[in-house]
Amino acid sequence: MEIKDLLQFIELENQRLINHYGSSSTEKERILARTVKLTEELGELCNEILIYNKDQRKEKLENHDKENLQEEFADIIITTLLLAKAMNVDIGGVLEKKMDKINKRYDQK
């Protein structure tokens, strides 16, 4: 998958969410909802990391689906991109800029 495919999916999912939850939500409400959702997804990823490291309750370890960890990483990425979209962040441009900045750190050493 290429990033352009992911960003096209984000456009589609953004419209689906607006249609599902109503277009009457304000931009501020949408940003807050997506921030809260990102926090929820991060909590779910943290739970999966605890399970991965065997640092979770026995019941959770026994009833665990190994696919969950990978899906939680995907949920974090998608939710982050939806939040960036709600805040008009050009994620493609900012990622390029950030990668250049990181690369320059290593070039200077």
N, C-alpha and C positions, 0 to 999 in steps of 0.2 A: 504494500500500500504506500502511496505517496501522500505527502502532506496536503496536496491540493484535493485529493479524494476525501481526506478527513475533514478539511474545511468545508467542502461541499455538503458533507453529511451534517456538519454543525449548522449550516444554513437551513437545511431541511428540518433538522430536529428543533431548532429554534422556532421555526414557523409552526411545527406540530405542537410544541408546548404552548405557544401563544394561542393557538386555536383551541387547545384542550382546556387551558385554564382561564381563557378569556382574554380578549385583547384590551379589556378595560383596565388591566393592571398598569400602574404607572411604571416608568423606567426605574424609579427609586424602589418600588415594591419588587420588581423583577430582579434587581441587583441584590436586594436583601434576601429574597427567596433562594437565589442561586448561591449566595455566600453560605447560607445555612445548609443548603444541600451539599455543598462542597465539604463542609465540616462533618456532616453525616457520613459522607463517603470516606473521608479520611479516617473516621472512627472505625468504619467497617474494614478498611485496609489495615489499620492497627491491630484489630482483632485477628485478622488472617496472619499477620506477622507473628503475633503471639502464638498462634497455633503452629505455624511453620517452625518456630523455635521450641515447640513443646512446652511453652510457658503458660498454658491455658488449662482450665479445669478439665478433668478426665472426660466428662460428658461431651464437652465441645470437641475434644480431640477425637473421640470415638465416632461422633456424628458429622465428621468433617468431609466436605467434598473438595478434593485437591484443585479443582478448576476455579474455586472461589478466589484464590489469591490473584490469579491472572485477571479475572474479571474485575476485581476491585481496582487494580492498576488502570484498566481501561475506563472504569467509571470515573476515576480521579481525572484522567486526561480529558474525557468528554465534558465532564462538569466544569472543569477549569476553562475549557475553550468556550463553553456556553456563557460563563461569567464574563470572560474577556469580550465576547461579542456584545453582551448587554452593556458593557462599559466602553464600547467602541475602540477596543484595543486591536491594532493591526498585528495579530499574533505572528504572522509570517515575517513581517518586517522586524518586529522586536526580537524574534528568535534569531534571525540573521545577525542583528546588531549585537545581541548578547553572546552568540557563538564567536563572533569576531573579537569581542572584548576578552573572552576567556582564552582564545587562541593567542592573543597578543601577550597575555601573562606568561605563557610558556615560551614564546618567541624571545622574550626579554631575558630569560634565564640562561 
